[in-house]
């Protein structure tokens, strides 16, 4: 068992930024990178909206640069998956595979995972015409015909946003009514660039990594008819799932499973435990906003540790 001033769980833009600030504050953070080091950007191709890269940068390249910067300042980054935590007792405990670490403070940055249809062809074309983020990738579909799968507010928002770039947007929904709020439905149905295919599911995404998406195989759930629908992009907008399974009984979560933080802060209901990035943000879900909250978490952890020292409270295991 080894003790640390701060342990960071997760290594996307939020976790790596938290690691950078904590390392530069001489907190010697332990960064446990998890199942997908680098987070969702590892499945993104071109990133053009992260400041400092006027020509754009590949998602994995951006995350590798951030990781190198974190390590430069002395953060201990390990490819380990956290399987359990104890935030009830102090010092906090973090279990990663067969190791147990203790910490005076913990920063949670495990992110959220986009929900996908689950097709092999869909996953094969992620970043090559298939996306789960219109804000991130919409620009690349200028003057193209694209499709959106979903029926909630997220799908409505994505479809409306995509009309800024696309020639046309077709929403494909498995039911004959949307579950989105009335105002969001009205905006979509009044938009001349949007049409809807009801009672239909996507059975296959056609295309290759070289050609990108060329079409979809659709099945009408009422008639059973299978047709091919030509399109040059597919945006899956059926929601996100926060990666909070191991924190269920440790910190307060909202109804959707996101970690609750005090508004305007990254403070959880447990003093000394902070949450940053998409694990506590269901609204923006951007690399730059995640990085910003990572900075906040590290700075607040530093202040928390200073307060512990001022009280002369022990922060080492007994």
ZIWO-V683993 format. One record per backbone hydrogen bond with DSSP energy under -1.0 kcal/mol. NH is the residue of the N-H (numbers start at 1). CO is the residue of the C=O. If there is no record, write none. Layout:
nh co
NH CO
NH CO
This chain:
nh co
4 102
7 105
8 30
9 107
10 32
16 12
17 13
18 14
19 15
20 16
21 17
22 18
23 19
24 20
25 21
26 23
27 22
30 6
31 76
32 8
33 78
34 80
39 36
42 39
43 40
44 41
47 57
53 50
56 53
57 47
59 45
62 58
63 59
64 60
65 61
66 62
67 63
68 64
69 65
70 66
71 67
72 68
74 71
75 70
76 29
77 75
78 31
80 78
83 95
84 95
86 93
92 103
93 86
94 101
95 84
96 99
99 96
101 94
102 2
103 92
104 4
106 272
107 7
108 274
109 9
113 241
115 239
123 119
124 120
126 123
127 130
128 125
130 125
131 234
137 133
138 134
140 137
141 138
143 165
144 141
146 168
147 233
148 170
149 235
150 172
156 152
157 153
158 154
159 155
160 156
161 157
162 158
163 159
164 161
165 162
166 162
167 144
168 144
169 193
170 146
171 195
172 148
173 197
179 151
180 151
185 181
186 182
187 183
188 184
189 185
190 186
191 188
194 191
195 169
197 171
199 175
200 173
201 219
203 217
204 217
206 215
208 212
212 208
214 206
215 206
216 229
217 204
218 227
219 201
220 225
221 199
224 220
227 218
229 216
232 145
234 129
235 147
236 131
237 149
241 113
243 111
244 242
247 244
248 245
250 247
251 247
254 258
257 254
259 279
260 252
262 267
265 262
268 273
273 270
274 106
275 266
276 108
280 277
290 286
291 287
292 288
293 289
294 290
295 291
296 292
297 293
298 294
299 295
300 296
301 297
302 298
303 299
304 300
305 301
306 302
307 303
308 304
309 305
310 306
311 307
313 308
